């Protein structure tokens, strides 16, 4: 190989290396530019939706119901016996249950419980 061939090969190698670096640089710029554009577009969309008053979190009104219980106990009737309603061998007993906690314990106060469904 002569000096001229060696110089030409070196020039081609340098050209290929600079082209490869230029191509990698262009790819990096495109990726970064696309990521920044996607980020800005997403936040712009969120800002426009919230500014227009169409907040999805506020759109669904939660249905909260208030349950009040008084101091009178609830009475339930249970049947025990043969298990068939047509036979007369079953006896019925009544038991009273209170839906109040022990802290109220018949004080006559009204307690309210707020529940929400999701």
C-alpha positions in Angstrom: 0.0 0.0 0.0 1.4 3.4 -0.9 1.2 6.5 1.1 -1.6 7.9 -1.2 -3.8 4.8 -0.6 -3.1 5.1 3.1 -4.1 8.7 3.1 -7.2 8.0 1.1 -8.3 5.2 3.4 -7.7 7.5 6.4 -9.8 10.2 4.8 -12.6 7.8 4.1 -12.5 6.5 7.7 -12.6 10.1 9.0 -15.6 10.8 6.7 -17.4 7.7 7.8 -16.7 8.5 11.5 -18.0 12.1 11.2 -21.1 10.9 9.3 -21.8 8.3 12.0 -21.4 11.0 14.7 -23.6 13.4 12.8 -26.3 10.7 12.4 -26.2 9.8 16.1 -26.4 13.4 17.0 -29.5 13.9 14.7 -31.1 10.8 16.3 -30.5 12.1 19.8 -31.9 15.5 18.9 -35.1 13.9 17.4 -35.6 11.7 20.4 -35.1 14.6 22.9 -37.3 16.9 20.8 -40.1 14.4 20.6 -40.0 13.7 24.3 -40.1 17.4 25.1 -43.0 17.9 22.6 -45.0 15.0 24.1 -44.4 16.3 27.6 -45.5 19.8 26.7 -48.6 18.5 24.8 -49.7 16.4 27.7 -49.5 19.2 30.2 -51.1 21.6 27.8 -54.0 19.2 27.4 -54.4 18.9 31.2 -54.2 22.7 31.6 -56.8 23.3 28.8 -59.2 20.7 30.3 -58.9 22.1 33.8 -59.2 25.7 32.6 -62.4 24.9 30.6 -64.0 23.6 33.8 -64.3 20.0 32.8 -62.4 18.5 35.6 -63.0 14.7 35.5 -62.5 14.4 39.3 -65.2 17.0 40.0 -67.6 15.7 37.3 -68.7 12.7 39.2 -70.7 13.9 42.2 -70.2 11.4 45.0 -73.5 10.1 46.3 -73.2 10.5 50.1 -76.1 9.3 52.1 -76.7 10.1 55.7 -78.0 7.4 58.0 -79.5 8.4 61.3 -80.4 6.1 64.1 -82.5 6.8 67.1 -82.3 5.5 70.6 -85.1 3.0 70.1 -83.8 -0.5 69.6 -84.7 -2.4 66.5 -86.6 -5.6 67.0 -86.1 -8.7 64.9 -88.0 -11.9 64.9 -86.2 -15.2 64.2 -87.8 -18.6 63.8 -86.2 -21.8 65.0 -87.5 -25.3 64.8 -88.2 -27.8 62.1 -87.4 -25.5 59.3 -90.7 -25.8 57.4 -93.2 -23.1 57.7 -96.2 -25.4 57.4 -95.5 -27.4 60.5 -96.5 -26.0 63.8 -93.5 -27.3 65.7 -91.4 -24.1 65.2 -91.2 -21.6 68.0 -90.5 -17.9 67.5 -88.4 -15.8 69.7 -87.8 -12.1 69.6 -84.5 -10.5 70.3 -83.7 -6.9 70.3 -80.5 -5.5 68.9 -79.3 -1.9 69.2 -77.4 -0.3 66.3 -75.8 2.2 68.5 -72.3 1.9 69.9 -71.6 1.4 73.6 -70.6 5.1 74.0 -74.2 6.2 73.3 -75.7 3.4 75.4 -79.3 4.6 75.6 -78.6 8.2 76.2 -81.3 9.2 73.7 -78.9 11.0 71.3 -79.1 10.7 67.6 -76.0 9.6 65.8 -75.4 10.2 62.1 -73.1 8.2 59.8 -72.1 9.4 56.4 -71.2 6.8 53.8 -70.1 7.2 50.2 -70.1 4.8 47.4 -67.3 4.7 44.9 
